[in-house]
Amino acid sequence: MTWAYADKPEMTKQLADATIAVANENNALVIPVGLAFANALKQRPDLKLTVADNRHPTSAGTYLEAATILAALTKKSPEGASYLGGCEKPLTEKDAAFLQKVAWDTVKNFYGWK
């Protein structure tokens, strides 16, 4: 599930609903990356997850995407991972920890895990 454009947050529900519907029709796994983006921005609107075009991810957005995919596929929390990213610049430890937590919380909530 992809994320909404930064300047069109109302796309989140539309994207989620459409992705889930198509996945259900095809017995496919949905990984809630778009919901993780929305959750992160709700908590930290100052954290830039997309570049100037409002669509493509920054290093923080890519990190959140990867952490969400990892959590969904392994069913394990990415929290505590020491990797800070290798894109344009590494994340701060604080930002990485925040994104790891958002990814795990989003995945747990989406799949109904405890």
Summary of the structure (lengths in Angstrom):
residues: 114
radius of gyration: 13.5
end to end distance: 21.6
largest distance: 40.3
contacts: 329
relative contact order: 0.16
helix: 54%
strand: 2%
